[in-house]
Amino acid sequence: MDLLALLLLPCMASALIFTGGRKYEASNSFIQRRQAVGLTIAEAVTLGMVIAKAYLSGH
């Protein structure tokens, strides 16, 4: 289970960043693109911190 959690974390983060990349391509204006990518990276970091915190408190 520990190994599974370690493997899933980067996958979920990359999935969020990849989704941000798709938003980046779909956006029209430069500012919207920067906001979409920045927000998604922030979401990935936040999600990683939440998962890490939950994981550490569980062990």
C-alpha distance matrix in Angstrom:
0.0 3.8 5.4 5.0 6.3 8.7 9.9 10.5 12.5 15.3 15.6 16.2 18.6 20.4 20.8 22.5 24.6 25.6 26.6 28.7 30.3 31.3 32.8 34.5 36.2 37.3 38.8 42.6 43.4 42.1 41.3 39.2 37.2 36.5 35.5 33.1 31.3 31.4 30.0 27.1 26.1 26.4 24.2 21.5 21.8 21.8 18.7 16.9 18.3 17.4 13.7 13.8 15.9 13.7 10.6 13.0 14.8 11.9 11.5
3.8 0.0 3.8 5.4 5.2 6.4 8.8 10.1 11.1 13.7 14.9 15.7 17.4 19.4 20.4 21.8 23.5 24.9 26.2 27.9 29.5 31.0 32.3 33.7 35.6 36.9 38.2 41.9 42.4 40.8 39.9 38.1 36.1 35.1 34.2 32.1 30.0 29.7 28.7 26.0 24.5 24.6 22.9 20.0 19.7 20.1 17.4 15.0 16.1 15.8 12.3 11.4 13.7 12.4 8.8 10.6 13.1 10.9 9.7
5.4 3.8 0.0 3.8 5.4 5.1 6.2 8.7 10.3 12.1 13.0 14.6 16.3 17.7 18.9 20.8 22.2 23.2 24.9 26.7 27.8 29.4 31.1 32.3 33.9 35.5 37.0 40.7 41.3 39.7 39.1 37.3 35.0 34.1 33.6 31.3 29.0 29.1 28.4 25.4 23.8 24.6 22.9 19.7 19.8 20.7 18.0 15.4 17.2 17.5 13.8 13.1 16.1 15.1 11.6 13.5 16.4 14.5 13.4
5.0 5.4 3.8 0.0 3.8 5.4 5.1 6.1 8.7 10.9 10.9 12.2 14.6 15.9 16.4 18.5 20.4 21.0 22.4 24.5 25.8 27.0 28.7 30.2 31.7 33.0 34.7 38.4 39.3 38.0 37.4 35.3 33.1 32.6 31.9 29.3 27.3 27.7 26.6 23.5 22.4 23.3 21.2 18.1 18.8 19.5 16.4 14.4 16.6 16.3 12.6 12.9 15.9 14.4 11.5 14.3 16.7 14.6 14.5
6.3 5.2 5.4 3.8 0.0 3.8 5.4 5.2 6.3 9.4 10.1 10.5 12.5 14.6 15.3 16.6 18.6 19.9 21.1 22.8 24.5 25.9 27.2 28.6 30.6 31.8 33.1 36.8 37.4 36.0 35.1 33.1 31.1 30.4 29.4 27.1 25.2 25.1 23.9 21.0 19.9 20.3 18.2 15.3 15.6 16.0 13.0 10.9 12.9 12.6 8.8 9.2 12.2 10.9 8.1 11.1 13.6 12.0 12.3
8.7 6.4 5.1 5.4 3.8 0.0 3.8 5.6 5.6 7.5 9.3 10.6 11.6 13.4 15.0 16.5 17.7 19.1 20.9 22.3 23.6 25.4 26.9 27.8 29.8 31.4 32.7 36.2 36.6 34.9 34.2 32.6 30.3 29.3 28.7 26.6 24.2 24.1 23.5 20.6 18.8 19.6 18.1 14.8 14.7 16.0 13.5 10.6 12.7 13.5 10.1 9.3 12.9 12.7 9.8 11.8 15.0 14.1 13.7
9.9 8.8 6.2 5.1 5.4 3.8 0.0 3.8 5.7 6.4 6.9 9.2 10.8 11.6 12.9 15.1 16.3 17.1 19.0 20.8 21.7 23.3 25.2 26.2 27.8 29.5 31.1 34.7 35.4 33.8 33.5 31.7 29.2 28.5 28.2 25.8 23.4 23.9 23.3 20.1 18.6 20.0 18.4 14.9 15.6 17.2 14.4 12.0 14.9 15.6 12.2 12.3 15.9 15.5 12.9 15.4 18.4 17.2 17.1
10.5 10.1 8.7 6.1 5.2 5.6 3.8 0.0 3.8 5.8 5.1 6.1 8.6 10.0 10.4 12.4 14.3 15.1 16.4 18.5 19.8 21.0 22.7 24.1 25.8 27.1 28.7 32.3 33.2 31.9 31.4 29.3 27.0 26.6 25.9 23.3 21.3 21.9 20.9 17.6 16.7 17.9 15.7 12.5 13.9 14.9 11.7 10.1 13.3 13.4 10.1 11.3 14.7 13.9 12.0 15.1 17.6 16.5 17.2
12.5 11.1 10.3 8.7 6.3 5.6 5.7 3.8 0.0 3.8 5.4 5.3 6.3 8.7 10.0 10.9 12.5 14.2 15.6 16.9 18.5 20.3 21.5 22.6 24.7 26.2 27.3 30.9 31.3 29.8 29.0 27.2 25.0 24.2 23.4 21.2 19.0 19.1 18.2 15.1 13.8 14.6 12.9 9.5 10.3 11.6 8.8 6.6 9.9 10.6 7.7 8.6 12.2 12.2 10.7 13.4 16.1 15.7 16.6
15.3 13.7 12.1 10.9 9.4 7.5 6.4 5.8 3.8 0.0 3.8 5.5 5.0 6.0 8.4 9.9 10.4 11.9 14.0 15.1 16.2 18.2 19.8 20.5 22.4 24.3 25.5 29.0 29.4 27.7 27.2 25.6 23.1 22.2 22.0 19.8 17.2 17.6 17.3 14.1 12.4 14.1 13.0 9.3 10.3 12.6 10.5 8.3 11.7 13.3 11.0 11.5 15.1 15.7 14.2 16.5 19.4 19.3 19.9
15.6 14.9 13.0 10.9 10.1 9.3 6.9 5.1 5.4 3.8 0.0 3.8 5.5 5.2 6.1 8.7 9.9 10.2 12.2 14.1 15.0 16.4 18.4 19.5 21.0 22.6 24.3 27.9 28.8 27.4 27.3 25.2 22.7 22.5 22.2 19.4 17.2 18.3 17.8 14.2 13.4 15.5 13.7 10.3 12.4 14.3 11.6 10.5 14.2 15.0 12.6 13.9 17.4 17.3 16.0 18.8 21.4 20.9 21.7
16.2 15.7 14.6 12.2 10.5 10.6 9.2 6.1 5.3 5.5 3.8 0.0 3.8 5.5 5.0 6.3 8.7 9.7 10.6 12.5 14.2 15.4 16.7 18.3 20.2 21.3 22.7 26.4 27.2 26.1 25.5 23.2 21.1 20.9 20.1 17.3 15.6 16.4 15.2 11.7 11.5 13.0 10.6 7.6 10.3 11.5 8.5 8.4 12.1 12.3 10.4 12.5 15.5 15.3 14.8 17.8 19.9 19.6 21.1
18.6 17.4 16.3 14.6 12.5 11.6 10.8 8.6 6.3 5.0 5.5 3.8 0.0 3.8 5.4 5.2 6.3 8.6 9.9 10.7 12.5 14.5 15.4 16.4 18.7 20.2 21.1 24.7 25.1 23.6 22.9 21.0 18.8 18.0 17.4 15.1 12.8 13.3 12.6 9.3 8.2 10.0 8.4 4.9 7.3 9.5 7.6 7.0 10.7 11.9 10.8 12.3 15.3 15.9 15.7 18.0 20.4 20.8 22.0
20.4 19.4 17.7 15.9 14.6 13.4 11.6 10.0 8.7 6.0 5.2 5.5 3.8 0.0 3.8 5.4 5.0 5.9 8.4 9.6 10.2 12.3 14.0 14.7 16.4 18.3 19.7 23.2 23.9 22.4 22.3 20.5 17.7 17.4 17.5 14.8 12.3 13.7 13.7 10.1 9.2 12.1 11.0 7.8 10.4 13.0 11.3 10.8 14.4 15.7 14.5 15.8 19.0 19.6 19.0 21.4 23.9 24.1 25.1
20.8 20.4 18.9 16.4 15.3 15.0 12.9 10.4 10.0 8.4 6.1 5.0 5.4 3.8 0.0 3.8 5.5 5.0 6.1 8.6 9.7 10.6 12.4 14.0 15.4 16.7 18.4 22.1 23.2 22.3 22.3 19.9 17.4 17.8 17.5 14.2 12.5 14.4 13.6 9.9 10.4 13.0 10.9 8.6 12.0 13.7 11.5 12.0 15.7 16.2 14.9 17.1 19.9 19.9 19.8 22.6 24.7 24.6 26.1
22.5 21.8 20.8 18.5 16.6 16.5 15.1 12.4 10.9 9.9 8.7 6.3 5.2 5.4 3.8 0.0 3.8 5.4 5.1 6.3 8.7 9.9 10.6 12.2 14.5 15.4 16.5 20.2 20.9 20.0 19.4 17.0 14.9 15.0 14.2 11.1 9.7 11.2 10.0 6.2 7.3 9.6 7.4 5.9 9.6 11.0 9.4 10.7 14.0 14.5 14.1 16.4 18.8 19.1 19.6 22.2 24.0 24.4 26.2
24.6 23.5 22.2 20.4 18.6 17.7 16.3 14.3 12.5 10.4 9.9 8.7 6.3 5.0 5.5 3.8 0.0 3.8 5.4 4.9 6.3 8.8 9.7 10.2 12.6 14.3 15.2 18.6 19.1 17.6 17.4 15.5 12.9 12.7 12.7 9.9 7.4 9.3 9.4 5.9 5.9 9.3 8.6 6.9 9.9 12.2 11.6 12.2 15.2 16.6 16.4 18.0 20.6 21.5 21.7 23.9 26.1 26.7 28.2
25.6 24.9 23.2 21.0 19.9 19.1 17.1 15.1 14.2 11.9 10.2 9.7 8.6 5.9 5.0 5.4 3.8 0.0 3.8 5.2 4.9 6.4 8.7 9.5 10.8 12.6 14.3 17.8 19.0 18.0 18.4 16.2 13.3 14.1 14.5 11.2 9.3 12.1 12.2 8.8 9.6 12.9 11.9 10.3 13.6 15.7 14.6 15.2 18.5 19.6 19.0 20.8 23.6 24.1 24.1 26.6 28.8 29.0 30.4
26.6 26.2 24.9 22.4 21.1 20.9 19.0 16.4 15.6 14.0 12.2 10.6 9.9 8.4 6.1 5.1 5.4 3.8 0.0 3.8 5.3 5.1 6.4 8.5 10.0 10.7 12.4 16.1 17.6 17.2 17.3 14.5 12.2 13.5 13.1 9.5 8.8 11.7 10.9 7.6 9.9 12.6 11.0 10.5 14.1 15.4 14.2 15.8 18.9 19.3 19.1 21.4 23.8 24.0 24.5 27.2 29.0 29.2 31.1
28.7 27.9 26.7 24.5 22.8 22.3 20.8 18.5 16.9 15.1 14.1 12.5 10.7 9.6 8.6 6.3 4.9 5.2 3.8 0.0 3.8 5.4 5.0 6.0 8.7 9.8 10.4 14.0 14.8 13.9 13.8 11.3 8.9 9.8 9.6 6.1 5.0 8.2 8.0 5.3 7.6 10.4 9.8 9.9 13.0 14.5 14.3 15.8 18.5 19.4 19.8 21.8 23.9 24.7 25.4 27.7 29.5 30.2 32.0
30.3 29.5 27.8 25.8 24.5 23.6 21.7 19.8 18.5 16.2 15.0 14.2 12.5 10.2 9.7 8.7 6.3 4.9 5.3 3.8 0.0 3.8 5.4 4.8 6.3 8.7 10.0 13.2 14.3 13.2 14.1 12.1 8.8 10.2 11.3 8.2 6.5 10.2 11.0 8.7 10.0 13.3 13.2 12.7 15.5 17.6 17.4 18.4 21.2 22.4 22.5 24.2 26.7 27.5 27.9 30.2 32.3 32.8 34.4
31.3 31.0 29.4 27.0 25.9 25.4 23.3 21.0 20.3 18.2 16.4 15.4 14.5 12.3 10.6 9.9 8.8 6.4 5.1 5.4 3.8 0.0 3.8 5.3 5.2 6.3 8.7 12.1 14.1 14.1 15.1 12.4 9.8 12.2 12.8 9.3 9.1 12.8 12.9 10.6 12.8 15.8 14.9 14.8 18.1 19.7 19.0 20.4 23.4 24.1 24.1 26.2 28.6 29.0 29.5 32.1 34.0 34.3 36.1
32.8 32.3 31.1 28.7 27.2 26.9 25.2 22.7 21.5 19.8 18.4 16.7 15.4 14.0 12.4 10.6 9.7 8.7 6.4 5.0 5.4 3.8 0.0 3.8 5.5 5.1 6.1 9.8 11.5 11.8 12.2 9.1 7.2 9.9 9.8 6.3 7.5 10.9 10.6 9.2 12.1 14.4 13.7 14.5 17.6 18.7 18.5 20.5 23.0 23.5 24.1 26.4 28.3 28.9 29.8 32.3 33.8 34.5 36.5
34.5 33.7 32.3 30.2 28.6 27.8 26.2 24.1 22.6 20.5 19.5 18.3 16.4 14.7 14.0 12.2 10.2 9.5 8.5 6.0 4.8 5.3 3.8 0.0 3.8 5.6 5.5 8.6 9.5 8.9 10.0 7.8 4.7 7.4 8.7 6.2 6.3 9.9 10.8 10.0 11.9 14.6 14.9 15.5 18.0 19.7 20.0 21.5 23.9 25.0 25.7 27.5 29.5 30.5 31.3 33.5 35.3 36.1 37.9
36.2 35.6 33.9 31.7 30.6 29.8 27.8 25.8 24.7 22.4 21.0 20.2 18.7 16.4 15.4 14.5 12.6 10.8 10.0 8.7 6.3 5.2 5.5 3.8 0.0 3.8 5.6 8.0 10.2 10.3 12.4 10.3 7.5 10.7 12.3 9.8 10.0 13.6 14.6 13.4 15.3 18.2 18.2 18.5 21.3 23.0 23.0 24.4 27.1 28.1 28.4 30.3 32.6 33.3 34.0 36.3 38.2 38.8 40.5
37.3 36.9 35.5 33.0 31.8 31.4 29.5 27.1 26.2 24.3 22.6 21.3 20.2 18.3 16.7 15.4 14.3 12.6 10.7 9.8 8.7 6.3 5.1 5.6 3.8 0.0 3.8 6.6 9.5 11.0 12.5 9.7 8.2 11.9 12.5 10.0 11.4 14.9 15.0 14.2 16.8 19.1 18.7 19.6 22.6 23.7 23.6 25.5 28.1 28.6 29.1 31.4 33.4 33.9 34.8 37.3 38.9 39.4 41.5
38.8 38.2 37.0 34.7 33.1 32.7 31.1 28.7 27.3 25.5 24.3 22.7 21.1 19.7 18.4 16.5 15.2 14.3 12.4 10.4 10.0 8.7 6.1 5.5 5.6 3.8 0.0 3.8 6.0 7.8 9.0 6.2 5.6 9.4 9.9 8.3 10.4 13.3 13.6 13.7 16.3 18.2 18.3 19.7 22.2 23.2 23.7 25.7 27.9 28.6 29.6 31.7 33.4 34.2 35.4 37.6 39.1 39.9 42.0
42.6 41.9 40.7 38.4 36.8 36.2 34.7 32.3 30.9 29.0 27.9 26.4 24.7 23.2 22.1 20.2 18.6 17.8 16.1 14.0 13.2 12.1 9.8 8.6 8.0 6.6 3.8 0.0 3.8 6.8 8.8 7.1 7.4 10.8 11.9 11.2 13.2 15.8 16.4 17.1 19.4 21.2 21.6 23.1 25.4 26.5 27.2 29.2 31.2 32.0 33.1 35.1 36.8 37.7 39.0 41.1 42.5 43.5 45.6
43.4 42.4 41.3 39.3 37.4 36.6 35.4 33.2 31.3 29.4 28.8 27.2 25.1 23.9 23.2 20.9 19.1 19.0 17.6 14.8 14.3 14.1 11.5 9.5 10.2 9.5 6.0 3.8 0.0 3.8 5.5 5.4 6.4 8.9 10.1 10.8 12.7 14.4 15.5 16.9 18.8 20.2 21.3 23.0 24.8 25.9 27.1 29.0 30.6 31.7 33.1 34.9 36.3 37.6 39.0 40.8 42.2 43.5 45.5
42.1 40.8 39.7 38.0 36.0 34.9 33.8 31.9 29.8 27.7 27.4 26.1 23.6 22.4 22.3 20.0 17.6 18.0 17.2 13.9 13.2 14.1 11.8 8.9 10.3 11.0 7.8 6.8 3.8 0.0 3.8 5.5 5.1 6.3 8.7 10.0 10.9 12.3 14.2 15.7 16.9 18.4 20.0 21.5 22.9 24.4 25.9 27.3 28.9 30.3 31.8 33.2 34.7 36.3 37.5 39.1 40.7 42.2 44.0
41.3 39.9 39.1 37.4 35.1 34.2 33.5 31.4 29.0 27.2 27.3 25.5 22.9 22.3 22.3 19.4 17.4 18.4 17.3 13.8 14.1 15.1 12.2 10.0 12.4 12.5 9.0 8.8 5.5 3.8 0.0 3.8 5.4 5.2 6.2 8.6 10.1 10.5 12.0 14.2 15.6 16.4 18.1 20.1 21.2 22.2 24.1 25.8 26.9 28.3 30.1 31.5 32.7 34.3 35.8 37.2 38.7 40.4 42.2
39.2 38.1 37.3 35.3 33.1 32.6 31.7 29.3 27.2 25.6 25.2 23.2 21.0 20.5 19.9 17.0 15.5 16.2 14.5 11.3 12.1 12.4 9.1 7.8 10.3 9.7 6.2 7.1 5.4 5.5 3.8 0.0 3.8 5.5 5.1 6.0 8.7 9.9 10.4 12.2 14.3 15.2 16.3 18.3 20.0 20.8 22.2 24.2 25.6 26.6 28.3 30.0 31.2 32.6 34.1 35.8 37.1 38.6 40.7
37.2 36.1 35.0 33.1 31.1 30.3 29.2 27.0 25.0 23.1 22.7 21.1 18.8 17.7 17.4 14.9 12.9 13.3 12.2 8.9 8.8 9.8 7.2 4.7 7.5 8.2 5.6 7.4 6.4 5.1 5.4 3.8 0.0 3.8 5.4 5.1 6.3 8.5 9.9 10.8 12.5 14.3 15.4 16.7 18.6 20.0 21.1 22.7 24.5 25.8 27.1 28.7 30.3 31.6 32.8 34.6 36.2 37.5 39.4
36.5 35.1 34.1 32.6 30.4 29.3 28.5 26.6 24.2 22.2 22.5 20.9 18.0 17.4 17.8 15.0 12.7 14.1 13.5 9.8 10.2 12.2 9.9 7.4 10.7 11.9 9.4 10.8 8.9 6.3 5.2 5.5 3.8 0.0 3.8 5.5 5.4 6.0 8.4 10.0 10.8 12.2 14.1 15.5 16.6 18.2 19.9 21.2 22.6 24.2 25.8 27.0 28.5 30.2 31.4 32.8 34.5 36.1 37.8
35.5 34.2 33.6 31.9 29.4 28.7 28.2 25.9 23.4 22.0 22.2 20.1 17.4 17.5 17.5 14.2 12.7 14.5 13.1 9.6 11.3 12.8 9.8 8.7 12.3 12.5 9.9 11.9 10.1 8.7 6.2 5.1 5.4 3.8 0.0 3.8 5.6 5.1 5.9 8.4 10.0 10.4 12.0 14.2 15.3 16.1 17.9 19.8 20.9 22.1 24.0 25.5 26.6 28.2 29.7 31.2 32.6 34.2 36.2
33.1 32.1 31.3 29.3 27.1 26.6 25.8 23.3 21.2 19.8 19.4 17.3 15.1 14.8 14.2 11.1 9.9 11.2 9.5 6.1 8.2 9.3 6.3 6.2 9.8 10.0 8.3 11.2 10.8 10.0 8.6 6.0 5.1 5.5 3.8 0.0 3.8 5.6 5.3 6.2 8.8 10.0 10.5 12.4 14.4 15.3 16.3 18.4 20.0 20.9 22.4 24.2 25.7 26.8 28.2 30.1 31.5 32.8 34.8
31.3 30.0 29.0 27.3 25.2 24.2 23.4 21.3 19.0 17.2 17.2 15.6 12.8 12.3 12.5 9.7 7.4 9.3 8.8 5.0 6.5 9.1 7.5 6.3 10.0 11.4 10.4 13.2 12.7 10.9 10.1 8.7 6.3 5.4 5.6 3.8 0.0 3.8 5.5 5.2 6.2 8.6 9.8 10.6 12.4 14.2 15.3 16.6 18.5 19.9 21.1 22.5 24.3 25.8 26.7 28.5 30.2 31.5 33.2
31.4 29.7 29.1 27.7 25.1 24.1 23.9 21.9 19.1 17.6 18.3 16.4 13.3 13.7 14.4 11.2 9.3 12.1 11.7 8.2 10.2 12.8 10.9 9.9 13.6 14.9 13.3 15.8 14.4 12.3 10.5 9.9 8.5 6.0 5.1 5.6 3.8 0.0 3.8 5.5 5.3 6.2 8.6 10.0 10.7 12.3 14.2 15.4 16.6 18.4 20.0 21.1 22.5 24.4 25.6 26.9 28.6 30.3 31.9
30.0 28.7 28.4 26.6 23.9 23.5 23.3 20.9 18.2 17.3 17.8 15.2 12.6 13.7 13.6 10.0 9.4 12.2 10.9 8.0 11.0 12.9 10.6 10.8 14.6 15.0 13.6 16.4 15.5 14.2 12.0 10.4 9.9 8.4 5.9 5.3 5.5 3.8 0.0 3.8 5.5 5.1 6.1 8.7 9.9 10.4 12.1 14.2 15.3 16.3 18.2 19.8 20.9 22.3 23.9 25.5 26.8 28.4 30.4
27.1 26.0 25.4 23.5 21.0 20.6 20.1 17.6 15.1 14.1 14.2 11.7 9.3 10.1 9.9 6.2 5.9 8.8 7.6 5.3 8.7 10.6 9.2 10.0 13.4 14.2 13.7 17.1 16.9 15.7 14.2 12.2 10.8 10.0 8.4 6.2 5.2 5.5 3.8 0.0 3.8 5.3 4.9 6.2 8.6 9.7 10.3 12.2 14.2 15.1 16.3 18.1 19.7 20.9 22.1 24.0 25.6 26.7 28.7
26.1 24.5 23.8 22.4 19.9 18.8 18.6 16.7 13.8 12.4 13.4 11.5 8.2 9.2 10.4 7.3 5.9 9.6 9.9 7.6 10.0 12.8 12.1 11.9 15.3 16.8 16.3 19.4 18.8 16.9 15.6 14.3 12.5 10.8 10.0 8.8 6.2 5.3 5.5 3.8 0.0 3.8 5.3 5.0 6.2 8.6 9.8 10.5 12.4 14.2 15.3 16.4 18.3 20.0 20.8 22.3 24.2 25.6 27.2
26.4 24.6 24.6 23.3 20.3 19.6 20.0 17.9 14.6 14.1 15.5 13.0 10.0 12.1 13.0 9.6 9.3 12.9 12.6 10.4 13.3 15.8 14.4 14.6 18.2 19.1 18.2 21.2 20.2 18.4 16.4 15.2 14.3 12.2 10.4 10.0 8.6 6.2 5.1 5.3 3.8 0.0 3.8 5.4 5.1 6.1 8.5 9.8 10.5 12.2 14.2 15.2 16.4 18.3 19.7 20.9 22.4 24.2 25.9
24.2 22.9 22.9 21.2 18.2 18.1 18.4 15.7 12.9 13.0 13.7 10.6 8.4 11.0 10.9 7.4 8.6 11.9 11.0 9.8 13.2 14.9 13.7 14.9 18.2 18.7 18.3 21.6 21.3 20.0 18.1 16.3 15.4 14.1 12.0 10.5 9.8 8.6 6.1 4.9 5.3 3.8 0.0 3.8 5.5 5.1 6.0 8.4 9.8 10.4 12.1 14.0 15.2 16.3 17.9 19.7 21.0 22.3 24.4
21.5 20.0 19.7 18.1 15.3 14.8 14.9 12.5 9.5 9.3 10.3 7.6 4.9 7.8 8.6 5.9 6.9 10.3 10.5 9.9 12.7 14.8 14.5 15.5 18.5 19.6 19.7 23.1 23.0 21.5 20.1 18.3 16.7 15.5 14.2 12.4 10.6 10.0 8.7 6.2 5.0 5.4 3.8 0.0 3.8 5.5 5.1 6.1 8.6 9.9 10.5 12.1 14.1 15.3 16.1 18.0 19.9 21.0 22.7
21.8 19.7 19.8 18.8 15.6 14.7 15.6 13.9 10.3 10.3 12.4 10.3 7.3 10.4 12.0 9.6 9.9 13.6 14.1 13.0 15.5 18.1 17.6 18.0 21.3 22.6 22.2 25.4 24.8 22.9 21.2 20.0 18.6 16.6 15.3 14.4 12.4 10.7 9.9 8.6 6.2 5.1 5.5 3.8 0.0 3.8 5.5 5.0 6.2 8.7 9.9 10.4 12.2 14.2 15.0 16.2 18.2 19.8 21.2
21.8 20.1 20.7 19.5 16.0 16.0 17.2 14.9 11.6 12.6 14.3 11.5 9.5 13.0 13.7 11.0 12.2 15.7 15.4 14.5 17.6 19.7 18.7 19.7 23.0 23.7 23.2 26.5 25.9 24.4 22.2 20.8 20.0 18.2 16.1 15.3 14.2 12.3 10.4 9.7 8.6 6.1 5.1 5.5 3.8 0.0 3.8 5.4 5.1 6.2 8.6 9.8 10.5 12.3 14.0 15.2 16.4 18.3 20.2
18.7 17.4 18.0 16.4 13.0 13.5 14.4 11.7 8.8 10.5 11.6 8.5 7.6 11.3 11.5 9.4 11.6 14.6 14.2 14.3 17.4 19.0 18.5 20.0 23.0 23.6 23.7 27.2 27.1 25.9 24.1 22.2 21.1 19.9 17.9 16.3 15.3 14.2 12.1 10.3 9.8 8.5 6.0 5.1 5.5 3.8 0.0 3.8 5.4 5.1 6.1 8.5 9.8 10.6 12.0 14.1 15.4 16.4 18.6
16.9 15.0 15.4 14.4 10.9 10.6 12.0 10.1 6.6 8.3 10.5 8.4 7.0 10.8 12.0 10.7 12.2 15.2 15.8 15.8 18.4 20.4 20.5 21.5 24.4 25.5 25.7 29.2 29.0 27.3 25.8 24.2 22.7 21.2 19.8 18.4 16.6 15.4 14.2 12.2 10.5 9.8 8.4 6.1 5.0 5.4 3.8 0.0 3.8 5.5 5.2 6.0 8.5 9.9 10.3 12.0 14.1 15.2 16.7
18.3 16.1 17.2 16.6 12.9 12.7 14.9 13.3 9.9 11.7 14.2 12.1 10.7 14.4 15.7 14.0 15.2 18.5 18.9 18.5 21.2 23.4 23.0 23.9 27.1 28.1 27.9 31.2 30.6 28.9 26.9 25.6 24.5 22.6 20.9 20.0 18.5 16.6 15.3 14.2 12.4 10.5 9.8 8.6 6.2 5.1 5.4 3.8 0.0 3.8 5.5 5.0 6.0 8.5 9.6 10.4 12.0 14.0 15.5
17.4 15.8 17.5 16.3 12.6 13.5 15.6 13.4 10.6 13.3 15.0 12.3 11.9 15.7 16.2 14.5 16.6 19.6 19.3 19.4 22.4 24.1 23.5 25.0 28.1 28.6 28.6 32.0 31.7 30.3 28.3 26.6 25.8 24.2 22.1 20.9 19.9 18.4 16.3 15.1 14.2 12.2 10.4 9.9 8.7 6.2 5.1 5.5 3.8 0.0 3.8 5.5 5.1 6.1 8.4 9.9 10.6 12.2 14.5
13.7 12.3 13.8 12.6 8.8 10.1 12.2 10.1 7.7 11.0 12.6 10.4 10.8 14.5 14.9 14.1 16.4 19.0 19.1 19.8 22.5 24.1 24.1 25.7 28.4 29.1 29.6 33.1 33.1 31.8 30.1 28.3 27.1 25.8 24.0 22.4 21.1 20.0 18.2 16.3 15.3 14.2 12.1 10.5 9.9 8.6 6.1 5.2 5.5 3.8 0.0 3.8 5.5 5.1 5.9 8.5 9.9 10.5 12.5
13.8 11.4 13.1 12.9 9.2 9.3 12.3 11.3 8.6 11.5 13.9 12.5 12.3 15.8 17.1 16.4 18.0 20.8 21.4 21.8 24.2 26.2 26.4 27.5 30.3 31.4 31.7 35.1 34.9 33.2 31.5 30.0 28.7 27.0 25.5 24.2 22.5 21.1 19.8 18.1 16.4 15.2 14.0 12.1 10.4 9.8 8.5 6.0 5.0 5.5 3.8 0.0 3.8 5.5 4.9 6.0 8.5 9.8 10.8
15.9 13.7 16.1 15.9 12.2 12.9 15.9 14.7 12.2 15.1 17.4 15.5 15.3 19.0 19.9 18.8 20.6 23.6 23.8 23.9 26.7 28.6 28.3 29.5 32.6 33.4 33.4 36.8 36.3 34.7 32.7 31.2 30.3 28.5 26.6 25.7 24.3 22.5 20.9 19.7 18.3 16.4 15.2 14.1 12.2 10.5 9.8 8.5 6.0 5.1 5.5 3.8 0.0 3.8 5.4 5.2 6.1 8.5 10.2
13.7 12.4 15.1 14.4 10.9 12.7 15.5 13.9 12.2 15.7 17.3 15.3 15.9 19.6 19.9 19.1 21.5 24.1 24.0 24.7 27.5 29.0 28.9 30.5 33.3 33.9 34.2 37.7 37.6 36.3 34.3 32.6 31.6 30.2 28.2 26.8 25.8 24.4 22.3 20.9 20.0 18.3 16.3 15.3 14.2 12.3 10.6 9.9 8.5 6.1 5.1 5.5 3.8 0.0 3.8 5.6 5.2 6.1 8.9
10.6 8.8 11.6 11.5 8.1 9.8 12.9 12.0 10.7 14.2 16.0 14.8 15.7 19.0 19.8 19.6 21.7 24.1 24.5 25.4 27.9 29.5 29.8 31.3 34.0 34.8 35.4 39.0 39.0 37.5 35.8 34.1 32.8 31.4 29.7 28.2 26.7 25.6 23.9 22.1 20.8 19.7 17.9 16.1 15.0 14.0 12.0 10.3 9.6 8.4 5.9 4.9 5.4 3.8 0.0 3.8 5.6 5.2 6.7
13.0 10.6 13.5 14.3 11.1 11.8 15.4 15.1 13.4 16.5 18.8 17.8 18.0 21.4 22.6 22.2 23.9 26.6 27.2 27.7 30.2 32.1 32.3 33.5 36.3 37.3 37.6 41.1 40.8 39.1 37.2 35.8 34.6 32.8 31.2 30.1 28.5 26.9 25.5 24.0 22.3 20.9 19.7 18.0 16.2 15.2 14.1 12.0 10.4 9.9 8.5 6.0 5.2 5.6 3.8 0.0 3.8 5.3 5.4
14.8 13.1 16.4 16.7 13.6 15.0 18.4 17.6 16.1 19.4 21.4 19.9 20.4 23.9 24.7 24.0 26.1 28.8 29.0 29.5 32.3 34.0 33.8 35.3 38.2 38.9 39.1 42.5 42.2 40.7 38.7 37.1 36.2 34.5 32.6 31.5 30.2 28.6 26.8 25.6 24.2 22.4 21.0 19.9 18.2 16.4 15.4 14.1 12.0 10.6 9.9 8.5 6.1 5.2 5.6 3.8 0.0 3.8 5.5
11.9 10.9 14.5 14.6 12.0 14.1 17.2 16.5 15.7 19.3 20.9 19.6 20.8 24.1 24.6 24.4 26.7 29.0 29.2 30.2 32.8 34.3 34.5 36.1 38.8 39.4 39.9 43.5 43.5 42.2 40.4 38.6 37.5 36.1 34.2 32.8 31.5 30.3 28.4 26.7 25.6 24.2 22.3 21.0 19.8 18.3 16.4 15.2 14.0 12.2 10.5 9.8 8.5 6.1 5.2 5.3 3.8 0.0 3.8
11.5 9.7 13.4 14.5 12.3 13.7 17.1 17.2 16.6 19.9 21.7 21.1 22.0 25.1 26.1 26.2 28.2 30.4 31.1 32.0 34.4 36.1 36.5 37.9 40.5 41.5 42.0 45.6 45.5 44.0 42.2 40.7 39.4 37.8 36.2 34.8 33.2 31.9 30.4 28.7 27.2 25.9 24.4 22.7 21.2 20.2 18.6 16.7 15.5 14.5 12.5 10.8 10.2 8.9 6.7 5.4 5.5 3.8 0.0
